[in-house]
């Protein structure tokens, strides 16, 4: 049995990339995504659920270096959409996963650039990029530090 998976990356609705149709622009959910040779590590969560991380990996050049610096400096959010592809035609069959991250930093060497992706929520302060946890958004919020998982 063969499977095929593609990834769409939407950075601030400004930089839209897909990684499976070389030299083509693909339309997904009404938005046009250009090809970029990138990899997505997928998200991992620690045992306490407080540390969500992933990486986008690009080849190093002036464009990706400038994008990574701009995105990290401005704490851009990125929406990663993973889709199932038909193995024969490589056309999108269904959405598999949708993750939303904040670009928290980047590293690079001579050949590749890795953008660090983390949770867009800051658990320490109310400094959430462009959004705060409020009762209308998420329902009742705890008023103490005591949480019971019953």
DSSP file (Angstrom, degrees, kcal/mol; ACC not computed):
  #  RESIDUE AA STRUCTURE BP1 BP2  ACC     N-H-->O    O-->H-N    N-H-->O    O-->H-N    TCO  KAPPA ALPHA  PHI   PSI    X-CA   Y-CA   Z-CA
    1    1 A X              0   0    0      0, 0.0     2,-0.4     0, 0.0     0, 0.0   0.000 360.0 360.0 360.0 132.5    0.0    0.0    0.0
    2    2 A X        -     0   0    0      2,-0.0     2,-0.3     0, 0.0    85,-0.3  -0.822 360.0-172.3-104.8 143.3    1.3    3.4   -0.9
    3    3 A X        -     0   0    0     -2,-0.4     2,-0.4    84,-0.1    83,-0.1  -0.950   4.2-164.6-128.5 155.4    0.6    6.7    0.8
    4    4 A X  E     -A   85   0A   0     81,-0.6    81,-3.1    -2,-0.3     2,-0.4  -0.997   4.3-170.5-140.1 135.9    1.5   10.2   -0.1
    5    5 A X  E     -A   84   0A   0     -2,-0.4     2,-0.3    79,-0.2    79,-0.2  -0.983   1.0-169.6-129.1 136.9    1.4   13.3    2.1
    6    6 A X  E     -A   83   0A   0     77,-2.4    77,-2.6    -2,-0.4     2,-0.4  -0.849  10.4-143.3-121.5 161.6    1.7   16.9    1.2
    7    7 A X  E     -A   82   0A   0     -2,-0.3    12,-1.4    75,-0.2     2,-0.4  -0.988   6.5-164.1-131.3 132.8    2.2   20.0    3.3
    8    8 A X  E     -AB  81  18A   0     73,-2.9    73,-2.7    -2,-0.4     2,-0.5  -0.946   9.2-164.8-108.4 134.2    0.9   23.6    2.9
    9    9 A X  E     -AB  80  17A   0      8,-2.9     8,-2.8    -2,-0.4     2,-0.6  -0.985   4.0-172.2-121.9 123.5    2.5   26.3    5.0
   10   10 A X  E     -AB  79  16A   0     69,-2.5    69,-2.6    -2,-0.5     2,-0.8  -0.930   3.6-167.5-118.7 105.9    0.7   29.7    5.4
   11   11 A X  E >> S-AB  78  15A   0      4,-3.2     3,-2.2    -2,-0.6     4,-2.2  -0.836  74.1 -36.1 -99.1 106.6    2.8   32.3    7.1
   12   12 A X  T 34 S-     0   0    0     65,-1.4    -1,-0.2    -2,-0.8    66,-0.1   0.735 101.7 -76.4  57.0  27.4    0.7   35.3    8.0
   13   13 A X  T 34 S+     0   0    0      2,-0.2    -1,-0.3     1,-0.1     3,-0.1   0.696 128.8  83.9  56.4  19.0   -1.4   34.9    4.8
   14   14 A X  T <4 S+     0   0    0     -3,-2.2     2,-0.6     1,-0.3    -2,-0.2   0.718  84.9  42.8-115.1 -43.9    1.5   36.5    3.1
   15   15 A X  E  <  +B   11   0A   0     -4,-2.2    -4,-3.2     2,-0.0     2,-0.5  -0.927  69.2 178.7-112.2 108.5    3.9   33.7    2.4
   16   16 A X  E     +B   10   0A   0     -2,-0.6    18,-2.2    -6,-0.2     2,-0.3  -0.949   6.4 173.0-118.4 118.9    2.1   30.6    1.1
   17   17 A X  E     -Bc   9  34A   0     -8,-2.8    -8,-2.9    -2,-0.5     2,-0.3  -0.901  17.6-169.1-126.4 150.3    4.1   27.5    0.2
   18   18 A X  E     -Bc   8  35A   0     16,-2.4    18,-2.2    -2,-0.3   -10,-0.2  -0.958  10.2-155.4-131.2 155.2    3.5   23.9   -0.7
   19   19 A X  S    S+     0   0    0    -12,-1.4     3,-0.1    -2,-0.3   -11,-0.1   0.117  75.5  59.7-121.1  23.5    6.1   21.2   -0.9
   20   20 A X  S    S+     0   0    0      1,-0.2     2,-0.6   -13,-0.2    -1,-0.1   0.581  88.5  61.4-131.1 -10.3    4.9   18.5   -3.3
   21   21 A X  S >  S-     0   0    0      3,-0.2     3,-1.6    15,-0.1    -1,-0.2  -0.845  77.5-144.7-118.8  94.3    4.3   20.0   -6.8
   22   22 A X  T 3  S+     0   0    0     -2,-0.6     3,-0.1     1,-0.3    -3,-0.1  -0.287  78.5   1.9 -61.5 136.6    7.7   21.3   -8.0
   23   23 A X  T 3  S+     0   0    0      1,-0.2     2,-0.3     0, 0.0    -1,-0.3   0.721 111.6 107.9  59.8  25.6    7.5   24.5  -10.1
   24   24 A X    <   -     0   0    0     -3,-1.6    11,-0.6     9,-0.0     2,-0.5  -0.942  64.2-136.0-130.3 153.9    3.7   24.8   -9.7
   25   25 A X  E     -D   34   0A   0     -2,-0.3     2,-0.4     9,-0.2     9,-0.2  -0.938  25.1-161.0-103.7 130.2    1.3   26.9   -7.9
   26   26 A X  E     -D   33   0A   0      7,-2.8     7,-3.5    -2,-0.5     2,-0.6  -0.888  11.0-140.3-112.7 142.5   -1.5   24.9   -6.2
   27   27 A X  E     +D   32   0A   0     -2,-0.4     2,-0.4     5,-0.2     5,-0.2  -0.908  25.7 173.0-101.8 124.3   -4.8   26.3   -5.0
   28   28 A X  E >   -D   31   0A   0      3,-2.6     3,-1.5    -2,-0.6    -2,-0.0  -0.988  69.6 -12.9-134.6 123.5   -6.0   24.9   -1.6
   29   29 A X  T 3  S-     0   0    0     -2,-0.4    -1,-0.1     1,-0.3     3,-0.1   0.867 130.1 -52.5  52.6  41.3   -9.1   26.2    0.2
   30   30 A X  T 3  S+     0   0    0      1,-0.2     2,-0.4     0, 0.0    -1,-0.3   0.499 116.5 106.1  80.8   5.6   -9.2   29.2   -2.1
   31   31 A X  E <   - D   0  28A   0     -3,-1.5    -3,-2.6     2,-0.0     2,-0.5  -0.922  66.7-126.2-120.5 145.5   -5.5   30.3   -1.6
   32   32 A X  E     - D   0  27A   0     -2,-0.4     2,-0.5    -5,-0.2    -5,-0.2  -0.787  23.4-167.3 -94.3 124.6   -2.6   30.0   -4.0
   33   33 A X  E     - D   0  26A   0     -7,-3.5    -7,-2.8    -2,-0.5   -16,-0.3  -0.944   8.1-148.6-114.0 126.7    0.5   28.2   -2.7
   34   34 A X  E     -cD  17  25A   0    -18,-2.2   -16,-2.4    -2,-0.5     2,-0.2  -0.558  31.2 -94.2 -89.4 157.8    3.8   28.4   -4.6
   35   35 A X  E     +c   18   0A   0    -11,-0.6     2,-0.3   -18,-0.2   -16,-0.2  -0.503  45.7 168.3 -72.7 137.1    6.3   25.5   -4.5
   36   36 A X        -     0   0    0    -18,-2.2     2,-1.7    -2,-0.2   -15,-0.1  -0.955  38.9-123.9-144.7 131.1    9.1   25.7   -1.9
   37   37 A X        +     0   0    0     -2,-0.3    22,-0.5   -17,-0.0     2,-0.3  -0.566  59.6 140.0 -75.8  87.4   11.4   22.8   -1.2
   38   38 A X  E     -E   58   0A   0     -2,-1.7     2,-0.3    20,-0.1    20,-0.2  -0.883  41.8-142.4-128.7 159.7   10.8   22.5    2.6
   39   39 A X  E     -E   57   0A   0     18,-2.2    18,-2.7    -2,-0.3     2,-0.5  -0.905   7.6-150.4-118.5 152.4   10.3   19.8    5.2
   40   40 A X  E     -E   56   0A   0     -2,-0.3    16,-0.2    16,-0.2     3,-0.1  -0.988   2.5-160.1-124.5 124.6    8.0   19.8    8.2
   41   41 A X        -     0   0    0     14,-2.5    15,-0.1    -2,-0.5    -1,-0.1   0.689  38.2-126.6 -77.8 -18.2    9.0   17.9   11.3
   42   42 A X        -     0   0    0     13,-0.4    13,-0.3     2,-0.0     2,-0.2  -0.035  35.0 -65.8  83.9 162.2    5.5   17.7   12.7
   43   43 A X        -     0   0    0     11,-0.1     2,-0.4    -3,-0.1    11,-0.2  -0.595  42.0-168.2 -92.4 147.4    4.5   18.7   16.2
   44   44 A X  E     -F   53   0A   0      9,-2.3     9,-2.2    -2,-0.2     2,-0.4  -0.972   5.0-158.8-128.0 147.2    5.7   17.2   19.4
   45   45 A X  E     -F   52   0A   0     -2,-0.4     7,-0.2     7,-0.2     5,-0.0  -0.983  17.1-125.6-128.0 135.5    4.2   17.9   22.9
   46   46 A X    >   -     0   0    0      5,-1.3     3,-1.7    -2,-0.4     5,-0.1  -0.229  37.9 -94.7 -74.2 172.1    5.9   17.3   26.2
   47   47 A X  T 3  S+     0   0    0      1,-0.3    -1,-0.1     2,-0.1    -2,-0.0   0.778 125.7  49.7 -60.7 -29.6    4.3   15.1   28.9
   48   48 A X  T 3  S-     0   0    0      3,-0.0    -1,-0.3     1,-0.0    -2,-0.0   0.551 107.0-125.7 -86.7  -7.5    2.9   18.2   30.7
   49   49 A X  S <  S+     0   0    0     -3,-1.7    -2,-0.1     2,-0.2     3,-0.1   0.554  82.6 107.7  78.4   6.7    1.4   19.5   27.5
   50   50 A X        +     0   0    0      1,-0.2     2,-0.6    -5,-0.0    73,-0.2   0.619  64.7  61.2 -94.4 -13.6    3.1   22.9   27.9
   51   51 A X        +     0   0    0     -5,-0.1    -5,-1.3    67,-0.1     2,-0.5  -0.879  58.1 174.8-122.8 101.4    5.8   22.7   25.2
   52   52 A X  E     +F   45   0A   0     -2,-0.6    67,-0.8    -7,-0.2     2,-0.3  -0.903  15.1 165.2-104.2 127.7    4.6   22.3   21.7
   53   53 A X  E     +FG  44 118A   0     -9,-2.2    -9,-2.3    -2,-0.5     2,-0.3  -0.979  12.3 153.2-144.8 156.9    7.3   22.4   19.0
   54   54 A X  E     - G   0 117A   0     63,-1.7    63,-2.7    -2,-0.3     2,-0.3  -0.924  26.7-128.2-162.1 177.6    8.0   21.6   15.4
   55   55 A X  E     - G   0 116A   0     -2,-0.3   -14,-2.5   -13,-0.3     2,-0.5  -0.999   4.5-153.7-141.9 144.5   10.3   22.8   12.6
   56   56 A X  E     -EG  40 115A   0     59,-1.7    59,-3.2    -2,-0.3     2,-0.5  -0.980  23.5-159.0-107.8 129.7   10.1   24.0    9.1
   57   57 A X  E     +EG  39 114A   0    -18,-2.7   -18,-2.2    -2,-0.5     2,-0.3  -0.950  15.8 169.6-118.8 124.8   13.4   23.2    7.2
   58   58 A X  E     -EG  38 113A   0     55,-2.8    55,-3.2    -2,-0.5     2,-0.2  -0.801  40.6 -96.1-121.8 163.1   14.4   25.1    4.0
   59   59 A X  E     - G   0 112A   0    -22,-0.5     2,-0.4    -2,-0.3    53,-0.3  -0.527  51.6-103.5 -70.8 151.8   17.6   25.3    2.0
   60   60 A X        +     0   0    0     51,-1.3     2,-0.3    -2,-0.2    -1,-0.1  -0.683  61.5 128.7 -86.3 128.6   19.7   28.3    2.9
   61   61 A X  S  > S-     0   0    0     -2,-0.4     4,-2.4     1,-0.0     5,-0.2  -0.934  71.2 -87.3-158.7 176.7   19.7   31.3    0.6
   62   62 A X  H  > S+     0   0    0     -2,-0.3     4,-2.3     1,-0.2     5,-0.2   0.869 123.7  52.8 -60.5 -36.7   19.2   35.1    1.0
   63   63 A X  H  > S+     0   0    0      2,-0.2     4,-2.5     1,-0.2    -1,-0.2   0.954 112.6  41.8 -65.9 -50.1   15.4   34.8    0.6
   64   64 A X  H  > S+     0   0    0      1,-0.2     4,-2.6     2,-0.2     5,-0.2   0.867 114.1  53.0 -68.9 -34.2   14.9   32.1    3.3
   65   65 A X  H  X S+     0   0    0     -4,-2.4     4,-2.3     2,-0.2    -1,-0.2   0.940 112.4  44.4 -63.1 -45.9   17.4   33.9    5.7
   66   66 A X  H  X S+     0   0    0     -4,-2.3     4,-2.6    -5,-0.2     5,-0.2   0.903 114.4  49.3 -65.9 -40.8   15.5   37.2    5.3
   67   67 A X  H  X S+     0   0    0     -4,-2.5     4,-2.9    -5,-0.2     5,-0.2   0.934 111.8  48.6 -63.3 -45.5   12.1   35.5    5.7
   68   68 A X  H  X S+     0   0    0     -4,-2.6     4,-2.6     2,-0.2     5,-0.3   0.910 113.1  47.2 -62.4 -42.7   13.2   33.6    8.8
   69   69 A X  H  X S+     0   0    0     -4,-2.3     4,-2.8    -5,-0.2     5,-0.2   0.943 114.6  46.0 -63.6 -48.2   14.7   36.7   10.4
   70   70 A X  H  X S+     0   0    0     -4,-2.6     4,-1.9     1,-0.2    -2,-0.2   0.925 115.2  47.3 -59.7 -45.7   11.6   38.8    9.7
   71   71 A X  H  <>S+     0   0    0     -4,-2.9     5,-2.4    -5,-0.2     4,-0.4   0.907 115.9  43.2 -66.0 -43.0    9.2   36.0   10.9
   72   72 A X  H ><5S+     0   0    0     -4,-2.6     3,-0.8    -5,-0.2    -2,-0.2   0.920 113.9  50.7 -69.7 -43.4   11.1   35.3   14.1
   73   73 A X  H 3<5S+     0   0    0     -4,-2.8    -2,-0.2    -5,-0.3    -1,-0.2   0.861 118.9  37.8 -61.6 -36.0   11.6   39.0   14.9
   74   74 A X  T 3<5S-     0   0    0     -4,-1.9    -1,-0.2    -5,-0.2    -2,-0.2   0.330 106.9-123.8-100.3   6.2    7.9   39.7   14.4
   75   75 A X  T < 5 -     0   0    0     -3,-0.8    -3,-0.2    -4,-0.4    -4,-0.1   0.917  39.3-166.9  52.3  50.3    6.7   36.5   16.0
   76   76 A X      < -     0   0    0     -5,-2.4    27,-3.1    27,-0.2     2,-0.3  -0.291  13.6-129.1 -64.5 150.0    4.7   35.5   12.9
   77   77 A X  E     - H   0 102A   0     25,-0.2   -65,-1.4    40,-0.1     2,-0.4  -0.763  19.3-159.7 -96.8 150.9    2.2   32.7   13.1
   78   78 A X  E     -AH  11 101A   0     23,-2.5    23,-2.7    -2,-0.3     2,-0.6  -0.999   7.4-151.0-133.0 133.4    2.2   29.9   10.6
   79   79 A X  E     -AH  10 100A   0    -69,-2.6   -69,-2.5    -2,-0.4     2,-0.6  -0.919  12.6-161.4-104.1 122.2   -0.6   27.5    9.8
   80   80 A X  E     -AH   9  99A   0     19,-3.1    19,-2.7    -2,-0.6     2,-0.6  -0.920   5.6-171.6-107.8 120.9    0.6   24.1    8.6
   81   81 A X  E     -AH   8  98A   0    -73,-2.7   -73,-2.9    -2,-0.6     2,-0.5  -0.956   4.5-163.2-114.4 117.5   -2.0   22.0    6.7
   82   82 A X  E     -AH   7  97A   0     15,-2.9    14,-3.3    -2,-0.6    15,-1.8  -0.865  13.6-170.3-100.3 132.9   -1.0   18.4    6.1
   83   83 A X  E     -AH   6  95A   0    -77,-2.6   -77,-2.4    -2,-0.5     2,-0.4  -0.922  24.6-120.2-127.0 148.0   -3.1   16.6    3.4
   84   84 A X  E     -AH   5  94A   0     10,-3.1     9,-3.1    -2,-0.3    10,-1.1  -0.688  32.9-157.2 -79.2 136.4   -3.5   13.1    2.1
   85   85 A X  E     -AH   4  92A   0    -81,-3.1   -81,-0.6    -2,-0.4     2,-0.5  -0.881  24.7-108.3-114.0 148.5   -2.6   12.8   -1.6
   86   86 A X     >  -     0   0    0      5,-2.7     4,-3.0    -2,-0.3     5,-0.2  -0.651  29.2-140.8 -68.4 122.9   -3.7   10.2   -4.1
   87   87 A X  T  4 S+     0   0    0     -2,-0.5    -1,-0.1   -85,-0.3   -84,-0.1   0.774  96.7  46.9 -62.0 -26.0   -0.4    8.2   -4.7
   88   88 A X  T  4 S+     0   0    0      1,-0.1    -1,-0.2     3,-0.1    -2,-0.0   0.940 130.5  15.9 -79.4 -50.3   -1.1    7.8   -8.4
   89   89 A X  T  4 S-     0   0    0      2,-0.1    -2,-0.2     0, 0.0     3,-0.1   0.603  89.4-133.7-101.6 -14.2   -2.1   11.4   -9.4
   90   90 A X     <  +     0   0    0     -4,-3.0     2,-0.3     1,-0.2    -3,-0.1   0.765  55.4 145.2  59.6  28.5   -0.7   13.3   -6.3
   91   91 A X        -     0   0    0     -5,-0.2    -5,-2.7     1,-0.1    -1,-0.2  -0.689  60.3 -92.6 -90.9 151.6   -4.0   15.2   -6.1
   92   92 A X  E     +H   85   0A   0     -2,-0.3    -7,-0.2    -7,-0.2     3,-0.1  -0.425  43.2 173.2 -67.2 129.3   -5.3   16.2   -2.7
   93   93 A X  E     -     0   0A   0     -9,-3.1     2,-0.3     1,-0.4    -8,-0.2   0.805  61.5 -20.6-100.8 -44.9   -7.8   13.7   -1.3
   94   94 A X  E     -H   84   0A   0    -10,-1.1   -10,-3.1     0, 0.0    -1,-0.4  -0.991  65.4 -95.7-162.5 157.0   -8.4   15.0    2.2
   95   95 A X  E     -H   83   0A   0     -2,-0.3   -12,-0.3   -12,-0.2     3,-0.1  -0.638  32.4-178.1 -77.9 136.8   -7.0   17.1    5.0
   96   96 A X  E     -     0   0A   0    -14,-3.3     2,-0.3     1,-0.4   -13,-0.2   0.828  60.5  -6.5-101.9 -47.3   -5.1   15.1    7.5
   97   97 A X  E     -H   82   0A   0    -15,-1.8   -15,-2.9     2,-0.0     2,-0.4  -0.998  48.2-156.9-154.6 146.8   -4.0   17.7   10.2
   98   98 A X  E     +H   81   0A   0     -2,-0.3     2,-0.4   -17,-0.2   -17,-0.2  -0.991  18.3 177.3-128.2 122.3   -4.0   21.4   10.8
   99   99 A X  E     -H   80   0A   0    -19,-2.7   -19,-3.1    -2,-0.4     2,-0.4  -0.953  14.4-157.0-123.7 144.5   -1.5   23.0   13.2
  100  100 A X  E     +H   79   0A   0     -2,-0.4    20,-0.4   -21,-0.2     2,-0.3  -0.989  22.8 166.7-122.2 128.5   -1.0   26.6   14.1
  101  101 A X  E     -H   78   0A   0    -23,-2.7   -23,-2.5    -2,-0.4     2,-0.4  -0.830  33.6-125.0-131.8 167.2    2.4   27.8   15.5
  102  102 A X  E     -HI  77 118A   0     16,-3.1    16,-2.8    -2,-0.3     2,-0.8  -0.950  31.5-120.0-109.4 139.2    4.4   30.9   16.2
  103  103 A X  E     + I   0 117A   0    -27,-3.1    14,-0.2    -2,-0.4   -28,-0.2  -0.717  36.5 175.9 -79.5 112.5    7.8   31.2   14.6
  104  104 A X  E     -     0   0A   0     12,-2.3     2,-0.3    -2,-0.8    -1,-0.2   0.563  53.6 -43.9-100.1 -11.4   10.0   31.5   17.7
  105  105 A X  E     - I   0 116A   0     11,-1.0    11,-2.7     2,-0.0     2,-0.3  -0.974  51.3-127.0 168.6-176.5   13.5   31.5   16.1
  106  106 A X  E     - I   0 115A   0     -2,-0.3     2,-0.3     9,-0.3     9,-0.2  -0.992   7.1-162.9-156.9 157.0   15.8   29.9   13.5
  107  107 A X  E     - I   0 114A   0      7,-2.1     7,-3.0    -2,-0.3     2,-0.3  -0.946  14.1-179.0-133.9 156.8   19.1   28.3   13.0
  108  108 A X  E     - I   0 113A   0     -2,-0.3     5,-0.2     5,-0.2     2,-0.2  -0.995  13.3-173.6-153.0 157.6   21.1   27.6    9.9
  109  109 A X        -     0   0    0      3,-2.1    -2,-0.0    -2,-0.3   -49,-0.0  -0.452  60.0 -66.1-125.2-154.9   24.3   26.1    8.7
  110  110 A X  S    S+     0   0    0     -2,-0.2   -50,-0.1     1,-0.2     3,-0.1   0.685 129.5  25.3 -74.2 -16.2   25.8   26.2    5.1
  111  111 A X  S    S+     0   0    0      1,-0.2   -51,-1.3   -52,-0.1     2,-0.3   0.701 118.4  32.4-121.4 -26.6   23.1   24.0    3.6
  112  112 A X  E     -G   59   0A   0    -53,-0.3    -3,-2.1     2,-0.0     2,-0.4  -0.961  51.0-151.3-140.7 156.4   19.8   24.3    5.6
  113  113 A X  E     -GI  58 108A   0    -55,-3.2   -55,-2.8    -2,-0.3     2,-0.5  -0.986  12.6-159.9-123.4 129.9   17.8   26.7    7.7
  114  114 A X  E     -GI  57 107A   0     -7,-3.0    -7,-2.1    -2,-0.4     2,-0.6  -0.954   4.6-154.7-114.8 120.3   15.4   25.5   10.4
  115  115 A X  E     -GI  56 106A   0    -59,-3.2   -59,-1.7    -2,-0.5     2,-0.4  -0.832  18.6-135.4 -89.9 124.4   12.6   27.7   11.7
  116  116 A X  E     -GI  55 105A   0    -11,-2.7   -12,-2.3    -2,-0.6   -11,-1.0  -0.667  20.0-161.2 -79.7 130.5   11.7   26.8   15.2
  117  117 A X  E     +GI  54 103A   0    -63,-2.7   -63,-1.7    -2,-0.4     2,-0.3  -0.946  16.2 165.8-115.6 132.7    7.9   26.6   15.7
  118  118 A X  E     -GI  53 102A   0    -16,-2.8   -16,-3.1    -2,-0.4   -65,-0.2  -0.788  45.9 -62.4-134.4 178.6    6.3   26.8   19.1
  119  119 A X        -     0   0    0    -67,-0.8   -18,-0.2    -2,-0.3    -1,-0.1  -0.374  37.6-138.4 -62.5 138.7    2.9   27.4   20.6
  120  120 A X  S    S+     0   0    0    -20,-0.4     9,-0.9     8,-0.1     2,-0.4   0.557  81.3  87.8 -75.4  -5.2    1.4   30.8   19.8
  121  121 A X        -     0   0    0      7,-0.1     2,-0.7   -19,-0.1     7,-0.1  -0.797  68.9-148.2 -97.7 134.6    0.2   31.1   23.4
  122  122 A X        -     0   0    0     -2,-0.4     5,-0.1     3,-0.2     3,-0.1  -0.893   7.4-167.8-101.2 110.8    2.5   32.5   26.1
  123  123 A X  S    S+     0   0    0     -2,-0.7    -1,-0.1     1,-0.2     3,-0.1   0.650  81.4  58.5 -74.5 -14.0    1.6   30.8   29.4
  124  124 A X  S    S+     0   0    0      3,-0.1     2,-0.2     1,-0.1    -1,-0.2   0.879 116.7   3.7 -85.2 -39.8    3.6   33.3   31.4
  125  125 A X  S    S-     0   0    0     -3,-0.1    -3,-0.2     2,-0.1    -1,-0.1  -0.729  80.9 -94.1-135.2-177.2    1.9   36.6   30.5
  126  126 A X  S    S+     0   0    0     -2,-0.2     2,-1.8     1,-0.1     5,-0.1   0.168  81.6 122.5 -86.0  19.6   -1.0   37.8   28.5
  127  127 A X        +     0   0    0     -5,-0.1     2,-0.5     5,-0.1    -2,-0.1  -0.527  30.0 153.1 -87.1  74.3    1.4   38.4   25.6
  128  128 A X    >   -     0   0    0     -2,-1.8     3,-1.6     3,-0.3     2,-0.2  -0.887  57.6 -98.4-101.1 130.0   -0.4   36.2   23.0
  129  129 A X  T 3  S-     0   0    0     -9,-0.9    -2,-0.0    -2,-0.5   -54,-0.0  -0.275  93.6 -29.5 -54.5 113.2    0.3   37.3   19.4
  130  130 A X  T 3  S+     0   0    0     -2,-0.2     2,-0.3     1,-0.0    -1,-0.3   0.544 130.3  70.0  60.5  10.2   -2.7   39.4   18.4
  131  131 A X    <   -     0   0    0     -3,-1.6     2,-0.3    -5,-0.1    -3,-0.3  -0.995  58.1-158.6-157.0 146.8   -5.0   37.4   20.7
  132  132 A X        -     0   0    0     -2,-0.3     2,-0.7    -5,-0.1     5,-0.1  -0.940  33.8-107.4-124.2 149.8   -5.8   36.9   24.4
  133  133 A X        +     0   0    0     -2,-0.3     2,-0.3     4,-0.1     3,-0.0  -0.676  52.6 166.6 -74.4 115.2   -7.5   34.1   26.1
  134  134 A X    >>  -     0   0    0     -2,-0.7     4,-2.4     1,-0.1     3,-0.6  -0.887  49.2-108.6-128.1 160.7  -10.9   35.5   27.1
  135  135 A X  H 3> S+     0   0    0     -2,-0.3     4,-2.6     1,-0.2    -1,-0.1   0.886 117.5  53.8 -58.3 -42.0  -14.1   33.9   28.3
  136  136 A X  H 34 S+     0   0    0      1,-0.2    -1,-0.2     2,-0.2     4,-0.1   0.840 113.5  44.8 -62.9 -29.3  -16.0   34.6   25.0
  137  137 A X  H <4 S+     0   0    0     -3,-0.6    -2,-0.2     2,-0.1    -1,-0.2   0.911 134.3   9.3 -77.8 -43.7  -13.2   32.8   23.1
  138  138 A X  H  < S-     0   0    0     -4,-2.4    -3,-0.2     1,-0.4     2,-0.2   0.387  98.6-119.2-124.2   2.3  -12.6   29.7   25.3
  139  139 A X  S  < S+     0   0    0     -4,-2.6    -1,-0.4    -5,-0.4    -2,-0.1  -0.535  72.8   7.0  89.9-160.9  -15.4   29.6   27.9
  140  140 A X        -     0   0    0     -2,-0.2     2,-0.3    -4,-0.1    -6,-0.0  -0.330  68.5-152.5 -62.5 133.3  -14.9   29.7   31.6
  141  141 A X        -     0   0    0     -2,-0.1    -1,-0.1     1,-0.0    -6,-0.0  -0.832  24.1-103.0-106.0 145.0  -11.3   30.4   32.7
  142  142 A X        -     0   0    0     -2,-0.3     5,-0.1     1,-0.1    -1,-0.0  -0.371  20.4-157.8 -65.8 145.5   -9.9   29.2   36.0
  143  143 A X  S    S+     0   0    0      3,-0.1     2,-0.3    -2,-0.0    -1,-0.1   0.466  75.2  40.2-101.7  -3.1   -9.6   31.8   38.7
  144  144 A X  S    S-     0   0    0      2,-0.2    -2,-0.0     1,-0.0     0, 0.0  -0.813  86.6-110.5-131.9 175.2   -6.9   30.0   40.7
  145  145 A X  S    S+     0   0    0     -2,-0.3     2,-0.6     2,-0.0    -3,-0.0   0.435  87.7 103.5 -84.2   0.4   -3.8   28.0   39.9
  146  146 A X        +     0   0    0      2,-0.0     2,-0.4     0, 0.0    -2,-0.2  -0.758  47.9 177.5 -89.7 117.6   -5.5   24.8   41.1
  147  147 A X        -     0   0    0     -2,-0.6     2,-0.5    -5,-0.1    -2,-0.0  -0.965  13.3-158.6-119.3 137.2   -6.7   22.6   38.3
  148  148 A X        -     0   0    0     -2,-0.4     2,-1.0     2,-0.0    -2,-0.0  -0.965   4.6-160.1-116.7 125.0   -8.4   19.2   38.8
  149  149 A X              0   0    0     -2,-0.5    -2,-0.0     1,-0.2     0, 0.0  -0.686 360.0 360.0-103.7  79.0   -8.4   16.7   36.0
  150  150 A X              0   0    0     -2,-1.0    -1,-0.2     0, 0.0    -2,-0.0   0.407 360.0 360.0 -99.4 360.0  -11.3   14.4   37.1
